[in-house]
Amino acid sequence: MAAISLVPVFMVGLLGSVHCAGMCGGIVSAFSASPAPAARSFPVAVVTRGTSGALDSALRVLAYNSGRIGSYAAAGALAGAAGGGAVTLSGLPAAQAGLFWLANLMLVALGLYLMDAWRGLAQLEALGRALWRRLQPLMKFVMPLDSPLKLLAVGGLWGWLPCGMVYSVLLTAMLSGSAGAGAAVMAAFGLGTLPVLLMLGLVGQRVRGALQRRPVRLAAGLVVLAFGVLGLARGAAGLPSSWLDVLCVSPAPMVHR
């Protein structure tokens, strides 16, 4: 199967962070806050002041996000292995090309979703709720969140939270053809979301409010939409491999063998 560029996947994660800010920005801010020394229970909303408090908050944010990205990579490995096995069994190049088309259509859908122009991807989240209902009770075993290891664990659990954006990128991971490549796709996506979620954890509501402004969501959605349209256009025109391969998920390298 043709290699998939990680550049558009990373950019989808970065631009899709405007969705993360609205969906779980408050939760990320709470997870990153230092627990009260006396109660040692769920993190309070006030972060300890001073240099040591800032370092502690940064460590908590990094620990949580490391667990979250690790879960994305694990899901990508499963998707890549499953997708690669299915395509190998089918032995049909047309099936591979069809999956590439579907991946680019999902990018178009994600762009519209980020722009609030179409909410169809939200329906995909229902598919993951059954799994989340089984995983959510495990969070009680890592409470209180008073150590980086516990934040790593809760981030690992939170990575399985139902999210239409994550599911759309998992389809691209399926097209990678192997567990390792699928893990790389989802890791690149997770790293793309990291800058914004780090800021949300350290700064909080100020960043969240700015990212939820309609012009910001429109701009982010338009760029993701452009990635999808570019991939569809290249697939339809059968354009040869070029520098555009870096910017889109396209079956062109696979078609022209």
C-alpha positions in Angstrom: 0.0 0.0 0.0 1.2 3.6 -0.7 2.8 5.5 2.1 0.7 8.1 3.7 2.2 11.6 4.4 2.1 12.5 8.0 2.1 16.3 7.3 -1.7 16.6 6.6 -2.4 14.3 9.5 -0.4 16.5 11.8 -2.1 19.6 10.4 -5.5 18.1 10.9 -4.7 17.5 14.5 -3.4 21.0 14.9 -6.3 22.7 13.2 -8.8 20.3 14.8 -7.7 21.4 18.2 -10.4 24.1 18.0 -12.8 21.3 18.5 -10.8 19.8 21.3 -10.9 23.2 23.1 -14.7 23.2 23.1 -15.2 19.5 23.8 -12.7 18.9 26.6 -10.8 22.1 27.2 -12.2 22.5 30.7 -11.5 19.0 31.6 -7.8 19.3 30.5 -7.5 22.4 32.6 -8.8 20.6 35.6 -6.5 17.6 35.0 -3.5 19.8 34.8 -4.2 21.7 38.1 -2.3 20.8 41.2 -4.4 18.8 43.8 -5.0 20.4 47.2 -2.3 19.2 49.5 -4.7 18.4 52.4 -7.5 16.8 50.5 -5.4 15.0 47.9 -8.5 14.5 45.8 -9.6 15.5 42.4 -7.6 18.5 41.0 -9.1 21.9 42.0 -9.3 24.7 39.5 -6.5 26.8 41.0 -3.0 26.1 40.1 -0.3 26.7 42.7 1.5 29.9 42.1 5.3 30.3 41.8 8.0 28.5 39.8 7.5 25.1 41.5 3.8 25.4 40.8 4.3 26.2 37.1 6.7 23.3 36.7 4.3 20.9 38.5 1.5 22.1 36.2 3.7 21.6 33.1 4.6 18.1 34.2 1.0 17.2 34.8 -0.1 18.5 31.4 2.7 16.6 29.7 1.9 13.4 31.6 -1.8 13.5 30.7 -1.2 14.3 27.1 1.5 11.6 26.8 -1.1 9.0 27.9 -3.7 10.4 25.5 -1.3 10.3 22.5 -0.3 6.8 23.5 -3.9 5.7 23.4 -4.2 7.2 19.9 -1.2 5.4 18.7 -2.5 2.1 20.1 -5.8 2.6 18.4 -4.0 3.5 15.2 -1.9 0.3 15.4 -5.1 -1.8 15.7 -6.8 0.1 12.8 -3.7 -0.2 10.6 -3.4 -3.9 11.2 -7.1 -4.5 10.6 -7.1 -2.4 7.4 -3.9 -3.9 6.1 -5.3 -7.4 6.7 -8.6 -6.7 5.0 -7.0 -5.2 1.9 -4.5 -8.0 1.6 -7.3 -10.6 1.8 -9.3 -8.7 -0.8 -6.3 -8.4 -3.1 -8.2 -5.7 -5.1 -6.4 -2.4 -6.0 -9.9 -0.9 -6.5 -10.6 -1.6 -2.8 -7.5 0.3 -1.8 -8.3 3.3 -4.0 -11.9 3.3 -2.7 -10.6 3.5 0.9 -8.3 6.5 -0.1 -11.4 8.2 -1.6 -13.3 7.6 1.6 -10.5 9.0 3.8 -10.5 12.2 1.8 -14.3 12.4 2.0 -13.9 12.1 5.8 -11.5 15.1 5.7 -14.1 17.1 3.8 -16.7 16.0 6.4 -14.3 17.0 9.3 -13.7 20.4 7.7 -17.4 21.0 7.6 -17.7 19.8 11.1 -15.1 22.2 12.4 -16.9 25.0 10.6 -20.2 24.0 12.2 -21.6 23.7 8.7 -22.5 20.0 9.1 -22.7 17.9 12.3 -22.8 14.5 10.8 -19.5 13.4 12.4 -21.1 13.8 15.8 -23.1 10.7 15.0 -19.9 8.6 14.8 -19.3 9.3 18.5 -22.3 7.1 19.3 -20.3 4.2 18.0 -17.7 4.6 20.8 -20.0 5.2 23.7 -20.4 1.5 24.5 -16.6 1.1 24.8 -16.3 4.3 26.8 -19.0 3.1 29.3 -16.8 0.1 30.0 -13.6 2.2 30.4 -14.9 5.2 32.3 -15.3 3.3 35.6 -11.6 2.5 35.6 -10.9 6.2 36.3 -11.8 5.7 40.0 -8.7 3.5 40.4 -6.4 6.4 39.6 -8.0 9.0 41.8 -6.8 11.2 43.3 -4.7 12.6 40.5 -1.7 13.3 42.7 1.2 11.9 40.6 2.4 12.1 37.0 1.9 8.3 36.6 -1.7 8.7 37.5 -2.1 11.5 35.0 -0.4 9.3 32.4 -3.0 6.6 33.2 -6.0 8.9 33.1 -4.7 10.4 29.8 -4.5 6.9 28.4 -8.2 6.3 29.4 -9.3 9.7 28.1 -7.8 8.9 24.7 -10.7 6.5 24.2 -13.4 9.2 24.7 -15.8 9.1 21.8 -14.8 11.8 19.3 -15.9 12.1 15.7 -12.6 13.8 14.8 -10.5 11.0 16.1 -12.6 8.4 14.3 -12.2 10.2 11.0 -8.4 10.1 11.3 -8.5 6.5 12.3 -9.9 5.7 8.8 -6.6 7.2 7.5 -4.7 4.9 9.9 -6.5 2.0 8.4 -5.2 2.9 5.0 -1.6 2.8 6.2 -1.5 -1.0 5.7 0.3 -2.0 8.9 0.2 -1.7 12.7 3.4 0.4 12.8 2.3 2.8 10.1 -1.2 3.1 11.7 0.4 4.0 15.0 2.6 6.6 13.3 -0.5 8.2 11.7 -2.4 8.5 15.0 0.8 9.6 16.9 1.2 12.4 14.3 -2.4 13.4 14.8 -2.0 13.4 18.5 1.2 15.5 18.3 -0.8 18.0 16.2 -3.3 18.5 19.0 -0.6 18.8 21.6 0.3 22.6 21.3 -3.2 23.7 21.9 -4.0 21.3 24.7 -0.7 22.2 26.4 -1.8 25.9 26.3 -5.3 24.9 27.6 -3.7 23.1 30.5 -1.3 25.9 31.4 -3.4 29.0 30.5 -6.9 27.7 30.5 -10.1 29.6 29.7 -8.4 32.5 27.9 -7.1 30.3 25.1 -10.3 28.3 25.1 -12.4 31.3 24.5 -10.2 32.6 21.7 -10.2 29.2 19.9 -14.0 29.0 20.0 -14.5 32.2 18.1 -16.3 31.6 14.8 -13.6 33.1 12.5 -11.0 30.7 14.0 -13.2 27.7 13.6 -14.1 28.7 10.0 -10.4 29.2 9.1 -9.4 25.9 10.6 -12.3 24.0 9.0 -11.5 25.6 5.6 -7.9 24.3 5.6 -8.9 20.8 6.6 -11.6 20.9 3.9 -8.9 21.9 1.4 -6.8 18.9 2.3 -9.7 16.6 1.6 -10.7 18.4 -1.7 -7.0 18.3 -2.9 -6.9 14.6 -2.3 -10.1 14.0 -4.1 -9.0 16.1 -7.0 -5.7 14.2 -7.3 -7.5 10.9 -7.2 -10.1 11.9 -9.8 -7.5 13.4 -12.2 -5.0 10.6 -11.7 -2.2 13.0 -11.4 1.3 11.6 -11.1 3.4 11.7 -7.9 4.7 15.1 -7.1 5.4 17.4 -4.1 1.6 17.5 -3.6 1.9 14.0 -2.1 3.2 15.7 1.0 0.0 17.6 1.4 -2.8 15.1 0.7 -4.0 11.6 1.3 -4.0 10.3 -2.3 -4.0 7.0 -4.2 -1.9 8.4 -7.0 1.4 6.7 -5.9 -0.5 3.4 -5.8 -2.3 3.8 -9.2 0.8 4.7 -11.2 3.0 1.6 -10.6 
